[in-house]
Amino acid sequence: MAFRQLRTQRAGGDWHLGGVTVLQSGPFLTPYQATVDPANTNILTTVGQTRTDQLTNVSLYAPHRNVNQGLNPNAFPYLNLQNSAGIGIGRFGNAPVGGVVGPGSEIFSMSLRKDIALRERTKLELSVEVANVFNHRNYESPNMQVDSGTFGQTPELQTAEGAGPRSLELAGRITF
């Protein structure tokens, strides 16, 4: 009878289930441009970029957001920052710092481990760990350079902290 109880405990006990859930909004981003020096300060030579204008009566985001167009380019004019002769209008763009919220992250990761006692001080641990269990697509931040042909595009997936494509890891470990 004692042998059967020990065998049942080995098969049915010492299971460990764990999980981590990360739900977060996207980063706060600032649109910029590198074509026009609006305040005539030579900022494009020293810094390389400057903020653009942002219209308040136009939606920042594209009406049908996708990886090819997540932001509305009509909300961020930059050619109005100079006159017809190409001279800046004497002020910087009004786009606020962090005024655009990038794509967020939804990450569900799980682990399952079974501990098996082999001897008095020897234990076998078998485990499976899955990052991004539901294989949710978590995109990188969009291109924020408004005078770029790829403005608003987010073709890349995140790779940090298990946010990329689903990954599965099987492991075994003997502790003595």
DRENPA-3360 file (N, C-alpha, C; in nm, 2 decimals, always signed):
BEGIN
1 = MAFRQLRT = +0.08/-0.12/+0.00/+0.00/+0.00/+0.00/+0.09/+0.13/+0.00 ~ +0.19/+0.13/+0.08/+0.28/+0.24/+0.08/+0.35/+0.27/-0.05 ~ +0.38/+0.16/-0.12/+0.44/+0.17/-0.26/+0.35/+0.24/-0.35 ~ +0.22/+0.21/-0.35/+0.12/+0.27/-0.44/+0.10/+0.42/-0.41 ~ +0.10/+0.46/-0.29/+0.09/+0.60/-0.25/+0.21/+0.68/-0.30 ~ +0.33/+0.62/-0.28/+0.45/+0.69/-0.33/+0.45/+0.71/-0.48 ~ +0.40/+0.61/-0.55/+0.40/+0.61/-0.70/+0.29/+0.72/-0.74 ~ +0.18/+0.72/-0.68/+0.08/+0.82/-0.71/+0.13/+0.97/-0.69;
9 = QRAGGDWH = +0.20/+0.98/-0.58/+0.26/+1.11/-0.55/+0.36/+1.15/-0.66 ~ +0.44/+1.06/-0.70/+0.54/+1.09/-0.81/+0.47/+1.13/-0.94 ~ +0.36/+1.07/-0.97/+0.29/+1.10/-1.09/+0.20/+1.22/-1.08 ~ +0.14/+1.24/-0.96/+0.04/+1.34/-0.95/+0.08/+1.47/-0.88 ~ +0.18/+1.46/-0.80/+0.22/+1.58/-0.72/+0.34/+1.65/-0.78 ~ +0.38/+1.76/-0.70/+0.49/+1.84/-0.74/+0.49/+1.91/-0.87 ~ +0.37/+1.96/-0.91/+0.35/+2.03/-1.03/+0.36/+2.18/-1.00 ~ +0.42/+2.26/-1.08/+0.43/+2.41/-1.06/+0.39/+2.48/-1.19;
17 = LGGVTVLQ = +0.29/+2.56/-1.17/+0.24/+2.64/-1.28/+0.27/+2.79/-1.25 ~ +0.32/+2.86/-1.35/+0.35/+3.00/-1.33/+0.32/+3.08/-1.46 ~ +0.30/+3.21/-1.44/+0.26/+3.29/-1.55/+0.30/+3.44/-1.53 ~ +0.32/+3.51/-1.64/+0.34/+3.65/-1.63/+0.26/+3.72/-1.74 ~ +0.19/+3.82/-1.71/+0.11/+3.90/-1.80/+0.16/+4.04/-1.80 ~ +0.18/+4.09/-1.92/+0.22/+4.23/-1.94/+0.12/+4.30/-2.04 ~ +0.05/+4.39/-1.99/-0.04/+4.47/-2.07/+0.00/+4.62/-2.05 ~ +0.05/+4.68/-2.15/+0.10/+4.82/-2.14/+0.07/+4.90/-2.26;
25 = SGPFLTPY = +0.05/+5.03/-2.23/+0.03/+5.12/-2.35/+0.16/+5.14/-2.42 ~ +0.15/+5.20/-2.53/+0.27/+5.22/-2.61/+0.35/+5.34/-2.56 ~ +0.47/+5.36/-2.61/+0.56/+5.47/-2.57/+0.50/+5.60/-2.62 ~ +0.53/+5.71/-2.56/+0.49/+5.84/-2.60/+0.59/+5.90/-2.70 ~ +0.55/+5.93/-2.82/+0.64/+5.96/-2.93/+0.62/+6.11/-2.97 ~ +0.73/+6.16/-3.03/+0.72/+6.30/-3.08/+0.75/+6.30/-3.23 ~ +0.66/+6.36/-3.31/+0.69/+6.37/-3.45/+0.80/+6.47/-3.48 ~ +0.88/+6.45/-3.58/+0.99/+6.54/-3.61/+1.01/+6.55/-3.76;
33 = QATVDPAN = +1.08/+6.64/-3.81/+1.12/+6.65/-3.95/+1.26/+6.70/-3.96 ~ +1.32/+6.67/-4.08/+1.46/+6.70/-4.10/+1.48/+6.78/-4.23 ~ +1.38/+6.85/-4.28/+1.38/+6.91/-4.41/+1.39/+7.07/-4.40 ~ +1.31/+7.12/-4.31/+1.29/+7.26/-4.29/+1.35/+7.31/-4.16 ~ +1.42/+7.43/-4.17/+1.47/+7.49/-4.05/+1.38/+7.61/-4.02 ~ +1.27/+7.58/-3.94/+1.16/+7.68/-3.92/+1.20/+7.81/-3.85 ~ +1.29/+7.80/-3.76/+1.33/+7.92/-3.68/+1.46/+7.98/-3.73 ~ +1.51/+7.93/-3.84/+1.64/+7.99/-3.90/+1.75/+7.99/-3.79;
41 = TNILTTVG = +1.76/+7.88/-3.72/+1.87/+7.87/-3.61/+1.98/+7.77/-3.65 ~ +1.97/+7.72/-3.77/+2.07/+7.62/-3.82/+2.06/+7.49/-3.74 ~ +1.94/+7.46/-3.69/+1.92/+7.34/-3.60/+1.94/+7.21/-3.68 ~ +1.91/+7.21/-3.81/+1.92/+7.09/-3.88/+2.07/+7.05/-3.90 ~ +2.16/+7.14/-3.90/+2.30/+7.11/-3.91/+2.36/+7.07/-3.77 ~ +2.31/+7.12/-3.66/+2.36/+7.09/-3.53/+2.29/+6.97/-3.47 ~ +2.16/+6.97/-3.47/+2.08/+6.86/-3.41/+2.04/+6.75/-3.51 ~ +2.01/+6.80/-3.63/+1.97/+6.71/-3.74/+1.82/+6.69/-3.76;
49 = QTRTDQLT = +1.74/+6.74/-3.66/+1.60/+6.74/-3.67/+1.53/+6.84/-3.58 ~ +1.40/+6.87/-3.61/+1.33/+6.96/-3.53/+1.18/+6.92/-3.53 ~ +1.11/+6.96/-3.43/+0.96/+6.93/-3.43/+0.89/+6.99/-3.54 ~ +0.78/+6.93/-3.58/+0.69/+6.97/-3.69/+0.57/+7.04/-3.62 ~ +0.49/+7.09/-3.71/+0.36/+7.14/-3.66/+0.26/+7.02/-3.64 ~ +0.17/+7.04/-3.55/+0.06/+6.94/-3.54/-0.07/+7.01/-3.54 ~ -0.16/+6.97/-3.63/-0.29/+7.03/-3.64/-0.38/+6.97/-3.53 ~ -0.46/+7.05/-3.46/-0.54/+7.01/-3.35/-0.68/+6.96/-3.40;
57 = NVSLYAPH = -0.72/+7.00/-3.52/-0.85/+6.96/-3.57/-0.85/+6.84/-3.66 ~ -0.74/+6.78/-3.67/-0.72/+6.66/-3.76/-0.68/+6.54/-3.67 ~ -0.73/+6.42/-3.69/-0.70/+6.31/-3.62/-0.55/+6.27/-3.64 ~ -0.48/+6.24/-3.53/-0.34/+6.20/-3.54/-0.32/+6.06/-3.60 ~ -0.42/+5.98/-3.59/-0.41/+5.84/-3.63/-0.49/+5.82/-3.76 ~ -0.44/+5.73/-3.85/-0.50/+5.70/-3.97/-0.64/+5.64/-3.94 ~ -0.74/+5.66/-4.03/-0.87/+5.61/-4.01/-0.88/+5.46/-4.00 ~ -0.80/+5.39/-4.08/-0.79/+5.24/-4.08/-0.64/+5.21/-4.06;
65 = RNVNQGLN = -0.61/+5.20/-3.93/-0.47/+5.18/-3.89/-0.42/+5.04/-3.93 ~ -0.30/+5.03/-3.99/-0.24/+4.91/-4.02/-0.09/+4.93/-4.02 ~ -0.01/+4.83/-4.06/+0.14/+4.84/-4.05/+0.19/+4.94/-4.15 ~ +0.12/+4.96/-4.26/+0.17/+5.06/-4.36/+0.13/+5.20/-4.33 ~ +0.03/+5.22/-4.25/-0.01/+5.36/-4.22/-0.08/+5.36/-4.09 ~ -0.01/+5.39/-3.98/-0.07/+5.40/-3.85/-0.10/+5.54/-3.81 ~ -0.03/+5.64/-3.87/-0.05/+5.78/-3.84/-0.10/+5.86/-3.96 ~ -0.17/+5.97/-3.93/-0.23/+6.05/-4.04/-0.13/+6.16/-4.08;
73 = PNAFPYLN = -0.06/+6.15/-4.20/+0.03/+6.25/-4.24/-0.03/+6.39/-4.25 ~ -0.16/+6.40/-4.27/-0.22/+6.53/-4.28/-0.22/+6.61/-4.15 ~ -0.20/+6.54/-4.04/-0.21/+6.60/-3.91/-0.07/+6.67/-3.88 ~ +0.03/+6.64/-3.95/+0.16/+6.69/-3.92/+0.22/+6.77/-4.04 ~ +0.18/+6.89/-4.08/+0.24/+6.96/-4.19/+0.37/+7.01/-4.15 ~ +0.46/+7.02/-4.24/+0.60/+7.07/-4.21/+0.64/+7.17/-4.32 ~ +0.58/+7.17/-4.44/+0.62/+7.26/-4.54/+0.57/+7.40/-4.51 ~ +0.47/+7.41/-4.42/+0.42/+7.55/-4.39/+0.51/+7.62/-4.29;
81 = LQNSAGIG = +0.62/+7.55/-4.25/+0.71/+7.62/-4.16/+0.82/+7.70/-4.23 ~ +0.80/+7.72/-4.36/+0.89/+7.80/-4.44/+0.81/+7.88/-4.54 ~ +0.86/+7.99/-4.59/+0.79/+8.07/-4.69/+0.83/+8.01/-4.83 ~ +0.78/+8.07/-4.93/+0.80/+8.02/-5.07/+0.94/+8.03/-5.11 ~ +1.02/+8.11/-5.04/+1.17/+8.12/-5.08/+1.25/+8.02/-5.00 ~ +1.18/+7.94/-4.91/+1.25/+7.84/-4.84/+1.31/+7.89/-4.71 ~ +1.27/+8.01/-4.66/+1.32/+8.06/-4.54/+1.22/+8.03/-4.43 ~ +1.27/+7.99/-4.31/+1.19/+7.96/-4.20/+1.10/+8.07/-4.15;
89 = IGRFGNAP = +0.99/+8.04/-4.09/+0.89/+8.14/-4.05/+0.92/+8.20/-3.92 ~ +1.03/+8.17/-3.85/+1.07/+8.23/-3.73/+1.02/+8.16/-3.60 ~ +0.98/+8.04/-3.61/+0.94/+7.97/-3.49/+0.96/+7.82/-3.51 ~ +0.96/+7.75/-3.40/+0.97/+7.60/-3.41/+0.83/+7.54/-3.43 ~ +0.82/+7.42/-3.46/+0.70/+7.35/-3.48/+0.63/+7.34/-3.34 ~ +0.49/+7.32/-3.34/+0.42/+7.32/-3.22/+0.38/+7.18/-3.17 ~ +0.43/+7.07/-3.24/+0.39/+6.94/-3.20/+0.45/+6.91/-3.06 ~ +0.36/+6.87/-2.97/+0.41/+6.85/-2.83/+0.50/+6.72/-2.82;
97 = VGGVVGPG = +0.59/+6.73/-2.72/+0.67/+6.62/-2.69/+0.59/+6.51/-2.64 ~ +0.60/+6.39/-2.69/+0.52/+6.27/-2.65/+0.37/+6.28/-2.68 ~ +0.34/+6.35/-2.78/+0.19/+6.37/-2.81/+0.13/+6.26/-2.88 ~ +0.21/+6.16/-2.93/+0.15/+6.05/-3.00/+0.18/+5.92/-2.92 ~ +0.08/+5.84/-2.90/+0.10/+5.71/-2.83/+0.12/+5.60/-2.93 ~ +0.24/+5.53/-2.92/+0.27/+5.42/-3.01/+0.19/+5.30/-2.97 ~ +0.22/+5.19/-3.05/+0.15/+5.06/-3.02/+0.19/+5.00/-2.89 ~ +0.09/+4.95/-2.82/+0.12/+4.89/-2.69/+0.16/+4.74/-2.70;
105 = SEIFSMSL = +0.17/+4.68/-2.58/+0.22/+4.54/-2.58/+0.12/+4.45/-2.50 ~ +0.09/+4.34/-2.55/+0.01/+4.24/-2.48/+0.08/+4.11/-2.48 ~ +0.14/+4.07/-2.37/+0.22/+3.95/-2.36/+0.17/+3.86/-2.25 ~ +0.15/+3.74/-2.28/+0.11/+3.63/-2.18/+0.21/+3.52/-2.19 ~ +0.28/+3.50/-2.08/+0.38/+3.39/-2.08/+0.35/+3.29/-1.97 ~ +0.38/+3.17/-1.99/+0.35/+3.06/-1.89/+0.46/+2.96/-1.88 ~ +0.46/+2.90/-1.76/+0.56/+2.79/-1.74/+0.49/+2.68/-1.67 ~ +0.53/+2.55/-1.69/+0.48/+2.44/-1.62/+0.60/+2.35/-1.59;
113 = RKDIALRE = +0.61/+2.31/-1.46/+0.73/+2.23/-1.42/+0.68/+2.11/-1.33 ~ +0.75/+2.00/-1.35/+0.72/+1.88/-1.28/+0.85/+1.84/-1.21 ~ +0.84/+1.83/-1.07/+0.95/+1.78/-0.99/+0.93/+1.63/-0.96 ~ +1.04/+1.55/-0.99/+1.03/+1.41/-0.97/+1.15/+1.37/-0.88 ~ +1.11/+1.31/-0.76/+1.22/+1.27/-0.67/+1.27/+1.14/-0.72 ~ +1.40/+1.13/-0.74/+1.46/+1.01/-0.79/+1.52/+0.93/-0.67 ~ +1.59/+1.00/-0.58/+1.64/+0.94/-0.46/+1.61/+1.04/-0.35 ~ +1.67/+1.01/-0.23/+1.65/+1.10/-0.11/+1.69/+1.24/-0.14;
121 = RTKLELSV = +1.80/+1.27/-0.20/+1.85/+1.40/-0.23/+1.87/+1.43/-0.38 ~ +1.81/+1.35/-0.46/+1.82/+1.37/-0.61/+1.69/+1.40/-0.66 ~ +1.68/+1.50/-0.74/+1.55/+1.54/-0.80/+1.57/+1.57/-0.95 ~ +1.47/+1.53/-1.03/+1.46/+1.56/-1.17/+1.35/+1.67/-1.19 ~ +1.39/+1.78/-1.26/+1.29/+1.88/-1.29/+1.27/+1.89/-1.44 ~ +1.15/+1.87/-1.49/+1.12/+1.88/-1.63/+1.02/+2.00/-1.64 ~ +1.05/+2.09/-1.74/+0.97/+2.21/-1.75/+0.95/+2.24/-1.90 ~ +0.84/+2.32/-1.92/+0.81/+2.38/-2.05/+0.78/+2.52/-2.02;
129 = EVANVFNH = +0.84/+2.61/-2.10/+0.81/+2.76/-2.08/+0.77/+2.81/-2.22 ~ +0.67/+2.89/-2.22/+0.62/+2.95/-2.34/+0.61/+3.10/-2.33 ~ +0.68/+3.18/-2.41/+0.67/+3.32/-2.41/+0.57/+3.36/-2.53 ~ +0.48/+3.46/-2.50/+0.38/+3.51/-2.59/+0.29/+3.39/-2.63 ~ +0.23/+3.33/-2.53/+0.14/+3.21/-2.55/+0.04/+3.22/-2.67 ~ -0.02/+3.34/-2.68/-0.13/+3.35/-2.78/-0.07/+3.41/-2.91 ~ +0.06/+3.42/-2.92/+0.13/+3.47/-3.04/+0.07/+3.60/-3.09 ~ +0.04/+3.69/-3.00/-0.01/+3.83/-3.03/+0.10/+3.91/-3.10;
137 = RNYESPNM = +0.07/+3.98/-3.20/+0.17/+4.07/-3.27/+0.19/+4.20/-3.19 ~ +0.30/+4.22/-3.14/+0.34/+4.34/-3.07/+0.44/+4.42/-3.16 ~ +0.39/+4.53/-3.21/+0.47/+4.61/-3.30/+0.56/+4.71/-3.24 ~ +0.67/+4.74/-3.31/+0.77/+4.84/-3.27/+0.70/+4.98/-3.29 ~ +0.77/+5.08/-3.24/+0.71/+5.22/-3.26/+0.72/+5.26/-3.41 ~ +0.62/+5.34/-3.46/+0.62/+5.38/-3.60/+0.73/+5.48/-3.63 ~ +0.76/+5.49/-3.75/+0.86/+5.59/-3.80/+0.79/+5.73/-3.78 ~ +0.86/+5.82/-3.70/+0.80/+5.94/-3.66/+0.85/+6.06/-3.74;
145 = QVDSGTFG = +0.94/+6.03/-3.84/+0.99/+6.14/-3.93/+0.89/+6.17/-4.04 ~ +0.82/+6.29/-4.02/+0.71/+6.32/-4.11/+0.75/+6.35/-4.25 ~ +0.87/+6.39/-4.28/+0.92/+6.41/-4.41/+0.98/+6.29/-4.47 ~ +0.96/+6.17/-4.42/+1.01/+6.05/-4.47/+0.90/+5.97/-4.55 ~ +0.93/+5.90/-4.65/+0.84/+5.82/-4.72/+0.77/+5.71/-4.64 ~ +0.84/+5.67/-4.53/+0.78/+5.56/-4.45/+0.72/+5.62/-4.32 ~ +0.68/+5.74/-4.31/+0.62/+5.80/-4.19/+0.50/+5.72/-4.15 ~ +0.49/+5.69/-4.03/+0.37/+5.62/-3.97/+0.37/+5.47/-3.99;
153 = QTPELQTA = +0.47/+5.42/-4.06/+0.47/+5.27/-4.08/+0.54/+5.20/-3.96 ~ +0.48/+5.08/-3.93/+0.53/+5.00/-3.82/+0.55/+4.85/-3.87 ~ +0.64/+4.83/-3.96/+0.65/+4.69/-4.01/+0.72/+4.59/-3.92 ~ +0.80/+4.64/-3.82/+0.88/+4.55/-3.73/+0.80/+4.51/-3.61 ~ +0.83/+4.38/-3.57/+0.77/+4.33/-3.44/+0.87/+4.35/-3.33 ~ +0.82/+4.37/-3.21/+0.90/+4.38/-3.09/+0.98/+4.25/-3.07 ~ +1.09/+4.25/-3.01/+1.17/+4.13/-2.98/+1.20/+4.12/-2.83 ~ +1.20/+4.23/-2.76/+1.24/+4.23/-2.62/+1.14/+4.16/-2.53;
161 = EGAGPRSL = +1.19/+4.10/-2.42/+1.11/+4.05/-2.31/+1.00/+3.96/-2.35 ~ +1.02/+3.87/-2.45/+0.92/+3.78/-2.49/+0.80/+3.84/-2.57 ~ +0.82/+3.96/-2.62/+0.71/+4.02/-2.69/+0.70/+3.98/-2.84 ~ +0.81/+3.92/-2.89/+0.81/+3.88/-3.03/+0.72/+3.76/-3.05 ~ +0.75/+3.68/-3.16/+0.67/+3.57/-3.19/+0.68/+3.46/-3.08 ~ +0.58/+3.38/-3.07/+0.58/+3.28/-2.96/+0.70/+3.19/-2.96 ~ +0.76/+3.16/-2.85/+0.87/+3.08/-2.84/+0.85/+2.97/-2.73 ~ +0.89/+2.85/-2.75/+0.87/+2.74/-2.66/+1.01/+2.69/-2.62;
169 = ELAGRITF = +1.02/+2.66/-2.49/+1.15/+2.61/-2.44/+1.12/+2.49/-2.35 ~ +1.18/+2.38/-2.38/+1.18/+2.25/-2.30/+1.31/+2.24/-2.22 ~ +1.30/+2.20/-2.09/+1.42/+2.19/-2.02/+1.41/+2.07/-1.92 ~ +1.53/+2.02/-1.89/+1.54/+1.92/-1.79/+1.66/+1.95/-1.70 ~ +1.65/+1.92/-1.57/+1.75/+1.95/-1.48/+1.75/+1.85/-1.37 ~ +1.88/+1.80/-1.33/+1.89/+1.71/-1.22/+1.96/+1.79/-1.11 ~ +1.90/+1.79/-0.99/+1.95/+1.85/-0.87/+1.99/+1.74/-0.77 ~ +2.11/+1.75/-0.72/+2.16/+1.65/-0.62/+2.24/+1.71/-0.52;
% end
